[in-house]
Structure formats: C-alpha cells, structure tokens
Amino acid sequence: MSVSATVIGGGLAGSEAAWQLARRGFEVRLVEMRPARMTPAHRTGDLAELVCSNSFKSDLETTPAGLLKREMRLLGSLTLQVAETCRVPGGEALSVDRGLFASGVTEALANCGKVRIERTEANADRIEEWLADGPLIVATGPLTSDALADWLARATGSERLFFFDAVSPTVVAESIDRTVAFAGSRYGKGGDDYLNCPFSEDEYGAFVDALLAAERAPLHDFEQGIRYFEGCMPIEEIAERGRRSLAFGNFKPVGLIDPRTGRRPYAVLQLRPENADRTLYSLVACQTRLKWGEQKRVFRLVPGLQEAEFVRFGVIHRNTYLHAPKVLGPTLRLRSMPMVRCAGQLTGVEGYMESAATGLLAGLWTALELSGEHPTEPPAETTLGSLLAYLADPTDRDFAPMNANWGLYPPMEQAPRDKGQRRTALAHRAKVRFESWLRDLP
Ligand SMILES: Cc1cc2nc3c(=O)[nH]c(=O)nc-3n(C[C@H](O)[C@H](O)[C@H](O)COP(=O)(O)OP(=O)(O)OC[C@H]3O[C@@H](n4cnc5c(N)ncnc54)[C@H](O)[C@@H]3O)c2cc1C
C-alpha cells in the first residue's frame, strides 16, 4: 500500500482524521504507540479509547455541544457513526458503552481497506521518514509521549508547548452583573480591558470561608506530587496560608476605586477578556482544583458574579497542548512546518467531541489538498468555526484549552434581548452558515 498521508496518534482526533482521509480514497498510515507503550491514563490497545467519562455531552441541537455534533454528522464523523451503534441511556446526553465504542472505531478503521495501523512510538527520526510520503497530522493528545513532545518543542519553540493546565474559570460576559463589576485597570493604566469585582471585608470573609471548606477534585495517580509553580498555585492553597493572603496577593485592590463607593475595595477579583469580541471573561489568578459544582457555588459569592454562567471550570491537570494562536496557522497547520497539521487536545481544544472535531477537520483539509483543492475554514458563526476562531484569536491572554460553548459565537447585530431567544437565534445562524459553507465544500 503506498501511503498518501500519516496520522500520529490513534485517539479521538487521530481516528477521525484517518477516517476522513480514507473515506475520500487516500491510503493512510495511522501510528499508535499503544499497547506496547501506554499513556498513564489509557488501559487498552484500542483506538479512540475514552479515558474517563463515557459521555459525549448534550445531543440537543439547541446547545453548542449538540450543534457541534450536528456539524460533525454532516461531515461524516466516524465518532458519531460508531456512537450511534453503542448508545446507552444518558438523557439528553449522547453516552456510549466505552468498550464497544473503542472496538467499533478500531474495527471500522482496520477493516476499511485504506488504513495501515502501525503500532510504534513516533519520534523525530520516524517523522522525517514519514514526511517523505506526504503530509502528516499530529494528534497525540494530552498525554503525548516524551519523544514526540521533544520533537514538538523543537518544531514550535519549547515555551509554546505546555505540560499542565492551570486554568481559571471562564464565564459568559452577559452573565456578569455590570451594576457591581466595574471596568478599569489598576491606577487607570491599560484602559478598560479588565472588569473588577469589588469585595467588602465581610464579603471577602464569606468567600474565603466557602473556598476553604469546599470539596477538591481528587488527583489521578499520575498527577500525584505535581509541584506547582508559584504562579499556578491553586487559589484554595494560597487561601490556606492565611485569611488575608488573597487580599494581599491575587485579589489585591491597589490602584482601583469602586465608582459606587468612591473608595478602594477591601479586595478585588479581576476578570480579563478571553476573546476579541469580549463575550467571555476569565477570572484572573483563580486556578483551582475545587470540584466543578463547588466552583460554581463558591465563585458565585463574588460580588458581580452572583448569576455567573460558567463555560469552563478551573482545572490543574496534566495536559500537553500548544500555544495555538502563536504556533498554528489557518487550517491547523504548524506555521514552522506547513506539511504538518495538529489536531485534538494538542491544539488547545478541550473535550472528547472537540478533539474528534479538530481531527475531522485536519483529515478533511489534508484530503482536499491531496485532491488539488483549496480548503476553507467553516465561518466563526458555526460551532466548528467558533472553536477555530478561539484557537486563532490573538488577544493577549493566558491561552488555555476550551470546549464548545455559547460565549464563543460572535455576537449578533440586533440580537433579541431575551437570553433564550438570543440563543435560539445564534443556533439558527450557526446552522444556516454551516449549511452554506458545506454547499461550497468540494
Ligand atoms: C485523564 C484524562 C481524563 C479526561 N476525561 C475527559 C472526559 O471525561 N470527557 C472529555 O470530554 N474529555 C476528557 N479528557 C480530555 C480529552 O477530551 C481527552 O483526553 C481526549 O481523548 C483527547 O483526544 P485526543 O485525540 O486529542 O487525544 P487521545 O484520545 O489521548 O489520543 C492520543 C493518542 O496518541 C497516542 N500517542 C501519544 N504519543 C504518541 C507517540 N509518540 N506515538 C504514537 N502514539 C502516541 C496515545 O496513545 C493516544 O492513543 C480527559 C483527559 C485526560 C488526560
């Protein structure tokens, strides 16, 4: 079999990428290091193994997760085809039998006649060999092996490859109470990029009490003994050092005057825009290991966030990913090495379906190019396009992995005032724009 393209990593993203190439008639080499070499989370040699939950989240087309699935189905997603065959009851969520799912994906690829599965660990020497056959897609995921991480660090610059998430929660801009949170930077320097949530002494005390009492997420075995850099220390551990440690550190109020009182607040939690449209804000310096339900409860005690809608919760865990805005060009190509695309969690998306989705696109674009076509990206108003726009957004921020959510869609002109109606309109626009993009797809 003469190979037209190579995909490294047989997880969610790599399996989709290989499928997209194969279904367009191209012979693919799919390289997977398991079972000879395992990651700390995988347990089998199957492709597309789900390492934790068996849920792919909502399948309702009125949610971003459901809209993402709709777009992927229209593009012939293998993940969704196999998921249908091994669905288990999960309410509005698409949940699967994980064993049947992984074996279903493995069999589909092994039996399609176009995919050569090679069980070996990719490293710099092998990559050079494979590149002689054609384009390459790297989809080695959050637990990329050291040999490949070394190669990526050399190809992209080591400061642009991260090995841990230390992520603060992110909220939808429209859910922040602007009668309380005020815009402004410390000492008036730096414009009105930041929003500031001002605490009185009592409010601060109540927040710290709740933070210290809240339940924390357990560590995976392979994450025991993580040594945090000072800048990534979980906020609850900083609070343990002394009741006022946050007021003197992460939440210091210096240089800020609350326009409601004309005085400096006791403490201030700052919010920073996550995207150019300012539809999402992250809580500055609030990286945390609290359980997700606890984060919602505790951070809603912050003045101005009492109704906050969380689109991403804080995490601190093992995760290999690239600084996409600096490293990736259009259609997920490595800027430094255009023959190579990246896909999956490595690109800075978060979640099973988001990882599979970027694999699908990387495979589709590679196939189109091999056919002599010029691939285009889905527009930012679609769910796939909104994720790509997030990866490319040059806004100065602590770039952190993101899942599909309402806050990623560009705002609409003349949007309905009612939240439910606004979201219905966003979903409708996403569908219309996607179908129009699909019609023009070669
Ligand atoms: C512990 C953990 C739990 C998670 N739980 C969830 C969850 O419950 N829900 C959710 O939506 N998301 C979860 N995620 C996040 C993410 O969605 C999954 O990790 C998802 O599998 C990512 O897809 P991927 O294709 O990018 O990577 P993976 O699915 O991990 O696939 C990467 C593949 O590359 C292989 N590989 C690595 N290095 C090499 C190499 N050098 N050569 C050859 N092969 C290599 C690996 O063996 C693996 O098969 C979790 C992540 C982790 C780490």
The ligand as a Gaussian input file, in Angstrom:
#p B3LYP/6-31G(d) Opt

LIG

0 1
 C       -7.100000      11.739000      32.464000
 C       -7.968000      12.470000      31.465000
 C       -9.362000      12.384000      31.581000
 C      -10.177000      13.047000      30.625000
 N      -11.533000      12.940000      30.764000
 C      -12.336000      13.524000      29.836000
 C      -13.763000      13.351000      29.919000
 O      -14.277000      12.686000      30.800000
 N      -14.536000      13.963000      28.978000
 C      -13.997000      14.699000      27.961000
 O      -14.745000      15.207000      27.116000
 N      -12.658000      14.869000      27.873000
 C      -11.805000      14.305000      28.788000
 N      -10.442000      14.476000      28.703000
 C       -9.897000      15.399000      27.719000
 C       -9.856000      14.924000      26.255000
 O      -11.119000      15.075000      25.699000
 C       -9.399000      13.521000      26.020000
 O       -8.110000      13.406000      26.514000
 C       -9.408000      13.118000      24.535000
 O       -9.160000      11.756000      24.465000
 C       -8.414000      13.880000      23.692000
 O       -8.412000      13.378000      22.382000
 P       -7.065000      13.346000      21.528000
 O       -7.361000      12.610000      20.295000
 O       -6.514000      14.714000      21.430000
 O       -6.052000      12.516000      22.448000
 P       -6.144000      10.959000      22.858000
 O       -7.520000      10.464000      22.740000
 O       -5.434000      10.849000      24.169000
 O       -5.291000      10.256000      21.724000
 C       -3.915000      10.446000      21.592000
 C       -3.296000       9.122000      21.176000
 O       -1.937000       9.344000      20.828000
 C       -1.162000       8.258000      21.321000
 N        0.214000       8.722000      21.420000
 C        0.772000       9.604000      22.289000
 N        2.071000       9.813000      22.000000
 C        2.350000       9.038000      20.923000
 C        3.531000       8.812000      20.133000
 N        4.693000       9.424000      20.403000
 N        3.456000       7.937000      19.089000
 C        2.293000       7.284000      18.790000
 N        1.159000       7.467000      19.507000
 C        1.186000       8.341000      20.547000
 C       -1.837000       7.897000      22.633000
 O       -1.561000       6.571000      22.996000
 C       -3.310000       8.104000      22.292000
 O       -3.923000       6.944000      21.820000
 C       -9.596000      13.822000      29.611000
 C       -8.199000      13.903000      29.519000
 C       -7.401000      13.235000      30.426000
 C       -5.901000      13.330000      30.299000

